[in-house]
Every structure is written in structure tokens, then in C-alpha cells.
Amino acid sequence: MQYTLLITGSPYQTKACHSALRFIKAALLEYPNSIKGVFFYEDAVLIGNQIAQPPRDEINITQAWQDIAQQHNIPLYLCIAAAVRRGIINDTESRRYELEQHTLAEGFQLEGLGTFVDLMNTTNKVIQFR
């Protein structure tokens, strides 16, 4: 069984990103290759902002996602339209908008909804966290 995760809740206003991270950790313990990809949409794309700095007494949720993705080779996709709207851009978008820097955190990719549709069509279940 392979899963696609769709996360729509803000990492700072909801527990969606935290709950999805707990789900992934549990799923990977039981089934190591069970997560095909994670698609962040709406305010959830804020997870991919490399310049956000959480308070020192809170979990760095962005770093936690980067760690699990790297350890288990899980792609982390941010909806490009939602991300750009919120100021999260990669090198390509930075040049396109004639900006001098990018704000996309390492380990995350900007992708369109077509990537999400492909994930939906190639996995057994889609689980949404909002």
C-alpha cells in the first residue's frame, strides 16, 4: 500500500503538518516504502519557507520534514501557485521575477497541480491533513 499525503493546513495555525509528520513516522515504521510523496497546498506551503525562524522552545517543523524526507527519499512538493503567492520562490522563479534571492527551503520542490494528480493516480490512497 502506498500513500500520497495532501496537507492544506498552515504549519503555524493548525496541527496539520505536525499530524502528517507523526503519521509518516508511524507508517514508515510498519511499511518502509509506503509514502510516495507529500503535496503541500494552500497555507501549508509556508512549511517550505527557508527564512522562517521558529521560537527556540518549539519544534522546527520545516527541519523535521527535511530530515524525514532525506532519510526516506520522500519528495516534498509545494504547490507553485500557492507558494509564489506567499513569497516562497526557487532560483528559477527568483530570476523570473528579477529578484536577487530565493526563499525555498532545501528539500522542497515547487510543482503544479499536475504533480498532485499524478501522485493520486499512482498510489492506493490519498490522505488529507488540514
CYANA upper distance limits for C-alpha pairs under 8 A (distance plus 0.5 A):
  1 MET  CA     34 SER  CA      6.54
  1 MET  CA    123 THR  CA      8.09
  1 MET  CA    124 ASN  CA      6.49
  1 MET  CA    125 LYS  CA      8.41
  2 GLN  CA     33 ASN  CA      7.79
  2 GLN  CA     34 SER  CA      4.89
  2 GLN  CA     35 ILE  CA      6.09
  2 GLN  CA     36 LYS  CA      6.72
  2 GLN  CA    123 THR  CA      5.71
  2 GLN  CA    124 ASN  CA      5.96
  2 GLN  CA    125 LYS  CA      7.26
  3 TYR  CA     34 SER  CA      6.42
  3 TYR  CA     35 ILE  CA      5.41
  3 TYR  CA     36 LYS  CA      6.43
  3 TYR  CA     37 GLY  CA      7.96
  3 TYR  CA    123 THR  CA      6.16
  3 TYR  CA    124 ASN  CA      6.56
  3 TYR  CA    125 LYS  CA      5.54
  3 TYR  CA    126 VAL  CA      6.27
  3 TYR  CA    127 ILE  CA      7.69
  4 THR  CA     35 ILE  CA      6.66
  4 THR  CA     36 LYS  CA      6.24
  4 THR  CA     37 GLY  CA      5.79
  4 THR  CA     38 VAL  CA      6.38
  4 THR  CA     39 PHE  CA      8.14
  4 THR  CA    119 LEU  CA      6.79
  4 THR  CA    120 MET  CA      7.17
  4 THR  CA    123 THR  CA      6.94
  4 THR  CA    125 LYS  CA      6.84
  4 THR  CA    126 VAL  CA      5.25
  4 THR  CA    127 ILE  CA      6.90
  5 LEU  CA     20 ALA  CA      8.12
  5 LEU  CA     35 ILE  CA      8.31
  5 LEU  CA     37 GLY  CA      7.05
  5 LEU  CA     38 VAL  CA      5.21
  5 LEU  CA     39 PHE  CA      6.63
  5 LEU  CA    126 VAL  CA      6.19
  5 LEU  CA    127 ILE  CA      5.50
  5 LEU  CA    128 GLN  CA      6.39
  5 LEU  CA    129 PHE  CA      8.07
  6 LEU  CA     38 VAL  CA      6.57
  6 LEU  CA     39 PHE  CA      5.44
  6 LEU  CA     40 PHE  CA      6.48
  6 LEU  CA     41 TYR  CA      7.70
  6 LEU  CA    126 VAL  CA      7.41
  6 LEU  CA    127 ILE  CA      6.56
  6 LEU  CA    128 GLN  CA      5.08
  6 LEU  CA    129 PHE  CA      6.77
  7 ILE  CA     16 ALA  CA      7.08
  7 ILE  CA     17 CYS  CA      7.26
  7 ILE  CA     20 ALA  CA      8.02
  7 ILE  CA     38 VAL  CA      7.99
  7 ILE  CA     39 PHE  CA      6.74
  7 ILE  CA     40 PHE  CA      5.33
  7 ILE  CA     41 TYR  CA      6.58
  7 ILE  CA     44 ALA  CA      6.58
  7 ILE  CA    128 GLN  CA      6.15
  7 ILE  CA    129 PHE  CA      5.26
  7 ILE  CA    130 ARG  CA      6.42
  8 THR  CA     16 ALA  CA      7.80
  8 THR  CA     40 PHE  CA      6.53
  8 THR  CA     41 TYR  CA      5.38
  8 THR  CA     42 GLU  CA      5.87
  8 THR  CA     43 ASP  CA      6.65
  8 THR  CA     44 ALA  CA      5.37
  8 THR  CA     45 VAL  CA      8.39
  8 THR  CA    128 GLN  CA      7.97
  8 THR  CA    129 PHE  CA      6.77
  8 THR  CA    130 ARG  CA      5.32
  9 GLY  CA     13 GLN  CA      7.89
  9 GLY  CA     14 THR  CA      6.25
  9 GLY  CA     15 LYS  CA      7.82
  9 GLY  CA     16 ALA  CA      5.67
  9 GLY  CA     17 CYS  CA      7.47
  9 GLY  CA     41 TYR  CA      8.49
  9 GLY  CA     42 GLU  CA      7.76
  9 GLY  CA     43 ASP  CA      6.38
  9 GLY  CA     44 ALA  CA      5.48
  9 GLY  CA    129 PHE  CA      7.21
  9 GLY  CA    130 ARG  CA      4.65
 10 SER  CA     14 THR  CA      6.02
 10 SER  CA     15 LYS  CA      8.24
 10 SER  CA     16 ALA  CA      7.48
 10 SER  CA     17 CYS  CA      7.85
 10 SER  CA     42 GLU  CA      8.31
 10 SER  CA     43 ASP  CA      5.15
 10 SER  CA     44 ALA  CA      4.87
 10 SER  CA     45 VAL  CA      8.00
 10 SER  CA     46 LEU  CA      7.24
 10 SER  CA     47 ILE  CA      8.23
 10 SER  CA    130 ARG  CA      8.35
 11 PRO  CA     15 LYS  CA      7.10
 11 PRO  CA     16 ALA  CA      7.17
 11 PRO  CA     17 CYS  CA      5.95
 11 PRO  CA     18 HIS  CA      7.98
 11 PRO  CA     43 ASP  CA      8.20
 11 PRO  CA     44 ALA  CA      6.43
 11 PRO  CA     46 LEU  CA      7.25
 11 PRO  CA     47 ILE  CA      6.51
 11 PRO  CA     61 ILE  CA      8.04
 14 THR  CA    130 ARG  CA      7.93
 15 LYS  CA     19 SER  CA      6.40
 15 LYS  CA    130 ARG  CA      8.37
 16 ALA  CA     20 ALA  CA      6.56
 16 ALA  CA    129 PHE  CA      5.52
 16 ALA  CA    130 ARG  CA      5.59
 17 CYS  CA     21 LEU  CA      6.61
 17 CYS  CA     44 ALA  CA      7.88
 17 CYS  CA     61 ILE  CA      8.13
 17 CYS  CA    129 PHE  CA      7.80
 18 HIS  CA     22 ARG  CA      6.85
 18 HIS  CA     61 ILE  CA      7.75
 19 SER  CA     23 PHE  CA      6.69
 19 SER  CA    129 PHE  CA      7.85
 20 ALA  CA     24 ILE  CA      6.66
 20 ALA  CA    129 PHE  CA      6.89
 21 LEU  CA     25 LYS  CA      6.77
 21 LEU  CA     65 TRP  CA      7.60
 22 ARG  CA     26 ALA  CA      6.80
 23 PHE  CA     27 ALA  CA      6.56
 24 ILE  CA     28 LEU  CA      6.47
 24 ILE  CA     35 ILE  CA      7.79
 25 LYS  CA     29 LEU  CA      6.85
 26 ALA  CA     30 GLU  CA      7.22
 27 ALA  CA     31 TYR  CA      6.29
 27 ALA  CA     32 PRO  CA      7.81
 27 ALA  CA     34 SER  CA      7.24
 27 ALA  CA     35 ILE  CA      8.35
 28 LEU  CA     32 PRO  CA      4.88
 28 LEU  CA     33 ASN  CA      7.27
 28 LEU  CA     34 SER  CA      6.96
 28 LEU  CA     35 ILE  CA      8.07
 32 PRO  CA     72 HIS  CA      8.39
 33 ASN  CA     72 HIS  CA      8.44
 35 ILE  CA     74 ILE  CA      7.35
 36 LYS  CA     74 ILE  CA      6.94
 36 LYS  CA     75 PRO  CA      7.90
 36 LYS  CA    119 LEU  CA      7.88
 36 LYS  CA    123 THR  CA      7.72
 37 GLY  CA     74 ILE  CA      6.16
 37 GLY  CA     75 PRO  CA      5.57
 37 GLY  CA     76 LEU  CA      6.76
 37 GLY  CA     77 TYR  CA      8.05
 37 GLY  CA    119 LEU  CA      7.50
 38 VAL  CA     74 ILE  CA      7.98
 38 VAL  CA     75 PRO  CA      6.89
 38 VAL  CA     76 LEU  CA      5.57
 38 VAL  CA     77 TYR  CA      6.54
 39 PHE  CA     76 LEU  CA      6.78
 39 PHE  CA     77 TYR  CA      5.27
 39 PHE  CA     78 LEU  CA      6.43
 39 PHE  CA     79 CYS  CA      7.66
 39 PHE  CA    116 PHE  CA      7.00
 40 PHE  CA     44 ALA  CA      5.76
 40 PHE  CA     45 VAL  CA      5.75
 40 PHE  CA     76 LEU  CA      8.13
 40 PHE  CA     77 TYR  CA      6.57
 40 PHE  CA     78 LEU  CA      5.33
 40 PHE  CA     79 CYS  CA      6.71
 41 TYR  CA     45 VAL  CA      6.17
 41 TYR  CA     78 LEU  CA      6.87
 41 TYR  CA     79 CYS  CA      5.90
 41 TYR  CA     82 ALA  CA      7.07
 42 GLU  CA     79 CYS  CA      8.15
 42 GLU  CA     82 ALA  CA      6.09
 42 GLU  CA     83 ALA  CA      8.46
 43 ASP  CA     82 ALA  CA      7.92
 45 VAL  CA     49 ASN  CA      8.29
 45 VAL  CA     78 LEU  CA      5.98
 45 VAL  CA     79 CYS  CA      7.41
 45 VAL  CA     82 ALA  CA      7.30
 45 VAL  CA     83 ALA  CA      6.12
 46 LEU  CA     83 ALA  CA      7.75
 46 LEU  CA     86 ARG  CA      7.93
 46 LEU  CA     88 ILE  CA      8.06
 47 ILE  CA     61 ILE  CA      7.84
 47 ILE  CA     62 THR  CA      6.00
 48 GLY  CA     62 THR  CA      7.11
 48 GLY  CA     78 LEU  CA      7.81
 48 GLY  CA     88 ILE  CA      7.66
 48 GLY  CA    104 LEU  CA      6.18
 48 GLY  CA    105 ALA  CA      5.61
 48 GLY  CA    108 PHE  CA      6.76
 49 ASN  CA     62 THR  CA      8.47
 49 ASN  CA     88 ILE  CA      6.40
 49 ASN  CA    103 THR  CA      6.18
 49 ASN  CA    104 LEU  CA      5.84
 49 ASN  CA    105 ALA  CA      5.97
 50 GLN  CA    103 THR  CA      5.92
 50 GLN  CA    104 LEU  CA      6.04
 50 GLN  CA    105 ALA  CA      4.62
 50 GLN  CA    106 GLU  CA      7.96
 51 ILE  CA    103 THR  CA      6.98
 51 ILE  CA    105 ALA  CA      8.37
 53 GLN  CA     60 ASN  CA      8.47
 54 PRO  CA     58 GLU  CA      7.02
 54 PRO  CA     59 ILE  CA      7.92
 54 PRO  CA     60 ASN  CA      6.52
 59 ILE  CA     64 ALA  CA      8.32
 60 ASN  CA     64 ALA  CA      6.78
 61 ILE  CA     65 TRP  CA      6.77
 62 THR  CA     66 GLN  CA      6.74
 63 GLN  CA     67 ASP  CA      6.57
 64 ALA  CA     68 ILE  CA      6.86
 65 TRP  CA     69 ALA  CA      6.53
 66 GLN  CA     70 GLN  CA      6.59
 66 GLN  CA    106 GLU  CA      7.91
 66 GLN  CA    107 GLY  CA      6.31
 66 GLN  CA    108 PHE  CA      8.30
 67 ASP  CA     71 GLN  CA      6.58
 68 ILE  CA     72 HIS  CA      6.58
 68 ILE  CA     73 ASN  CA      8.48
 68 ILE  CA     74 ILE  CA      8.11
 69 ALA  CA     73 ASN  CA      5.81
 69 ALA  CA     74 ILE  CA      5.02
 69 ALA  CA     75 PRO  CA      6.97
 69 ALA  CA     76 LEU  CA      7.60
 69 ALA  CA    107 GLY  CA      7.92
 70 GLN  CA     74 ILE  CA      7.29
 70 GLN  CA    107 GLY  CA      7.95
 75 PRO  CA    107 GLY  CA      8.23
 75 PRO  CA    108 PHE  CA      7.83
 75 PRO  CA    109 GLN  CA      8.30
 76 LEU  CA    107 GLY  CA      7.34
 76 LEU  CA    108 PHE  CA      5.52
 76 LEU  CA    109 GLN  CA      6.72
 77 TYR  CA    108 PHE  CA      6.34
 77 TYR  CA    109 GLN  CA      5.38
 77 TYR  CA    110 LEU  CA      6.32
 77 TYR  CA    111 GLU  CA      6.54
 78 LEU  CA     82 ALA  CA      8.25
 78 LEU  CA     83 ALA  CA      7.02
 78 LEU  CA    108 PHE  CA      7.33
 78 LEU  CA    109 GLN  CA      6.43
 78 LEU  CA    110 LEU  CA      5.39
 78 LEU  CA    111 GLU  CA      6.51
 79 CYS  CA     83 ALA  CA      6.47
 79 CYS  CA    110 LEU  CA      6.42
 79 CYS  CA    111 GLU  CA      5.85
 79 CYS  CA    112 GLY  CA      6.02
 79 CYS  CA    113 LEU  CA      7.09
 80 ILE  CA     84 VAL  CA      6.46
 80 ILE  CA    110 LEU  CA      5.33
 80 ILE  CA    111 GLU  CA      5.68
 80 ILE  CA    112 GLY  CA      6.11
 81 ALA  CA     85 ARG  CA      6.67
 81 ALA  CA    112 GLY  CA      7.80
 82 ALA  CA     86 ARG  CA      6.95
 83 ALA  CA     87 GLY  CA      6.79
 83 ALA  CA     88 ILE  CA      5.43
 83 ALA  CA     89 ILE  CA      7.33
 83 ALA  CA    110 LEU  CA      8.08
 84 VAL  CA     88 ILE  CA      5.62
 84 VAL  CA     89 ILE  CA      6.14
 87 GLY  CA    103 THR  CA      7.86
 88 ILE  CA    102 HIS  CA      7.79
 88 ILE  CA    103 THR  CA      5.69
 88 ILE  CA    104 LEU  CA      5.99
 89 ILE  CA     93 GLU  CA      6.07
 89 ILE  CA     94 SER  CA      6.59
 89 ILE  CA    102 HIS  CA      5.82
 89 ILE  CA    103 THR  CA      5.91
 89 ILE  CA    104 LEU  CA      5.89
 89 ILE  CA    110 LEU  CA      8.36
 90 ASN  CA     94 SER  CA      6.50
 90 ASN  CA    102 HIS  CA      5.57
 90 ASN  CA    103 THR  CA      6.93
 90 ASN  CA    104 LEU  CA      5.75
 90 ASN  CA    110 LEU  CA      7.89
 91 ASP  CA     95 ARG  CA      6.80
 91 ASP  CA    101 GLN  CA      7.67
 91 ASP  CA    102 HIS  CA      6.06
 92 THR  CA     96 ARG  CA      6.74
 93 GLU  CA     97 TYR  CA      6.61
 93 GLU  CA    102 HIS  CA      8.39
 94 SER  CA     98 GLU  CA      6.45
 94 SER  CA     99 LEU  CA      5.43
 94 SER  CA    100 GLU  CA      7.14
 94 SER  CA    101 GLN  CA      6.68
 94 SER  CA    102 HIS  CA      6.17
 95 ARG  CA     99 LEU  CA      6.43
 95 ARG  CA    100 GLU  CA      7.91
104 LEU  CA    108 PHE  CA      7.46
104 LEU  CA    109 GLN  CA      8.42
111 GLU  CA    115 THR  CA      6.84
112 GLY  CA    116 PHE  CA      7.87
113 LEU  CA    117 VAL  CA      6.81
114 GLY  CA    118 ASP  CA      6.67
115 THR  CA    119 LEU  CA      6.74
116 PHE  CA    120 MET  CA      6.68
117 VAL  CA    121 ASN  CA      6.69
118 ASP  CA    122 THR  CA      6.74
119 LEU  CA    123 THR  CA      6.70
120 MET  CA    124 ASN  CA      8.33
120 MET  CA    125 LYS  CA      7.88
120 MET  CA    126 VAL  CA      6.93
